[in-house]
Amino acid sequence: MTDDLQRFLANVRIFSDLEPDELALIAELAEEVAWEAGEVAYAVGDAGSSMIVVRDGLIELYGVAGGVEKHFMTVHPANVFGLLALIDPGPRPATARVVEKTTGLRLEGKDLNKLVESHPATGIKLFRALLEVLGERVRILSDQYRDTVAWNLQVTGLASLNLQHLMSEQVNVVVETLRGQPIQGALVRFEQSAAGHEVYLEDANKQIHLIPYHAIVRISVDRDMVPWAEDAPNL
């Protein structure tokens, strides 16, 4: 079983530069996991501490805004997901849904960190490969950014609203984000910066909140306050 596992790991990109004895170390840390079709491996916002290698099956990574799904990528056998948790063990940024019966190998970040400390040469090869994969995925997401912004505009209803009018009239809105409680206040600025599109909101305590578009789930506004937006959806 161990030999089979090592042969499998040798075909996983982030482990492909490792020697047999190094693959054996990884195999010792791997925990076998399995899901049925339709299950969720983890949901957006869940605490993240591990990455998972798909052995058999398929996993979809997606986000949801306004009840509409945005597909980010499909993870096939010998590929990994949850990589970000090894660098930033914070909330998961997407949901991982099982497309078909799937088996995998879970590797905890704390265990890999211990391996790096005890075998630094192995750690260098491992994290070099990991960063290459993360870099490629960042480029893919950057290419998708324009489409995602357009999708978010449509889903939140902002495509049907006159933002300049909302700001000039100081219309009160409620902004729901991927993380945290809804923020209520008046739009004071909408602009594009090096970081992307951003919304500035002033709350009742005169505090200014800077909210990037990719974090917005929905913006709600009283329809009576926007009679000029007859075709706007019910937000």
N, C-alpha and C positions, 0 to 999 in steps of 0.2 A: 504493500500500500504506500509506504514511504517513497519507494523508488518511482512509482507511478505519479505520486504527487510532485516529486522533484522534476520529473520529465514535463509535467504540465506547467509548473512554475517557470521552467526554462523557456517556454514559449510565450510567457507574459512579458510584454515589452519592458516594464520597469525592472524586471528581474533577469532579463536576457543576457546581461554582461556579467552575471555572477557565476562563480565557479561551483562545481558540485557540492563542495563542503559548505559554501555560503548558502546555496539553495537549501541544504539540509537545515541550516539555522532558521531560515524563513519558514520551512515546513513545520518545524517544531512550534512556531508561534501561531500558526494558522488554526482557526476554529471553523469547523464545517457548519454551514447554515443552509437552510432550505425554505422555500416558499411555494405556495400554490398560486396558480394564475389568479389575478385580481387582488392579491394581497399587497400591502404596502410595506416595503422594506424599511423605510423611514419617511416621515412627513416633514414638510417645510416647518422650520422652527424647532424641531427636535434637537436635543443636545447631540453634538457630533464628536466622536472620539476615535472613530475607526474608518478604515477604507475597506472595500469589499471587492474581491476578484470574482467575476462571473465564471463559473466552471461549465455549466450547461444552462440553457434558457436565454431569456431576454429581459432586460430591465429598461423602462422608460423614465427619463427625468423630465419633469414638467413643473410649471408654475400655474397659478390660477389668479385671475383678476376679474372681478365682477361676474363670477360664475363661468368665465370662459377660460379654457385651458390654453397654455402656450407650451408647445413641445420644444425641449432644448436639445435632447439627444437620446439615442437608443444605444444601450450598452450590450455588446455581443460577448460570447464566450472568449476567454483569455484577455478581456479588457476589465478595467477597474472603474469604480465610482466611489464617491465620498472622499476623494483625495484631499480636498481642501481642509478636512478635519485634522490632517497630519500637521498642517501649518497653522491653522486657526481653529482650535477646538471650540468653536462657538455654535450657534444655531445653524441647522442645515439650511442652505439657501434654496433648495428645491425638494420636491417630493419624488421618491423612487418607487415606481409602481411595477409590479411583476406582470409581464405580458403573458408568459406561459410558465409552467412548472420550472423552477430555477433552483440550482444549487450553486453555492459559492463558498469562498474562504474569507473569513473576517480577520483582519489584522489590526490590533489595537495600537494606537499611536504611542502609548506609554511603553509597550513592549518593544516597538521598533526603536524608540529612543534609547532604551537600555542596550539593545543590540548595537546601535551606533557607538555608544560609550565604550562597550567592551570590544568591538571590532570596528575601529574607525575607518579602515580601508574599505570594508564592506559598505559602511554607511555612506562614504563618499560616492561610491558607484551607484548605490541605491537612490540617494537624493538627487544626484545629477540626472538620472533617468526620470525621476519623479517630476523635477522642475521642467524638463523638456516636454513632458506630456501636459503639464499644467500650462506651459507657455503656448502650446499649440491650441489648447482649449480656450485660452484667453483670446487668441487671435480669431478663433471661430466665433466666439461670443461678440467680439468687436464688430465682425462682419454682419452679425445678426442685429446689431444695436439699432440701426435705423428702422428695420422692420419691427423690432420690439417696441420702439417709441411710438410708431404709427399704430401698432396694435393696442398699446396702452391708451393712446388718445381715443381710439374708437371705443374700447371697452369701458373706460371711465366716463365717456360721454363728452369729453372736452372738445372732441372734433366738432360737436354741434353747438358749442357755446362760444360766445365772443369774450375771450379772456380780458381784452382791453376794457370792455364795458364793465365786467365784473370788478376790475380793479378801480376804474374811475368812479363807479358808484358805491365802492366799498361794500359790496354784497357779502353777507355772511355765508360761509360754506363750511362743510365738514369733510375733512380729508382722512380717509382710512388708509393705513399703510400696512406693509407686510409684517412689520414688527411694532408692537406698542398699541396704546389706546388711540382712538380717533382724535384728531386735532381740529378744534373749531375756531374760526376766526375769519378775517377779511384778507383776500389776496392783495398783496402790495407790490408784487413783482413777479414776472415770468420771463426767464431769459435762458440763453444757451451759453454755457461756459466751456472751458477745456474739459470739465468733468461730464459734460452732457447737459440736457435740459434740466432746469431747476425751477421750483415754485417757492416763493417766499410768502409766508402766512403770518399775520399779526393776530395774536389771541387777545382775550379780554384783559389780560394782565400786561398788555403792551409788549409782550415778548415776541421776538421774530423767530420763526421756525423755517429753516431751509430744508426743503424736501426734494430729493432727486426723483425724476419721473419714474425710474425703474422701481422705486419703492412704493408707488401709489397703487392702491387696489381700487379705490373708488373716490370720486369727489361728488358730494351730495349738495344740492342747493334747492331751496324752496322755489317751486315753479312760478309762484306768484311774483317772485323777485326777478324773473327773466321772461316776461311776456313776449319779448322779441325772439325767443328761441322756441317757436311753436313746434318745430320738428325734433326738439331735444328729447332723448329717452327719459323715462322715469328714473331718476338717479337716486 
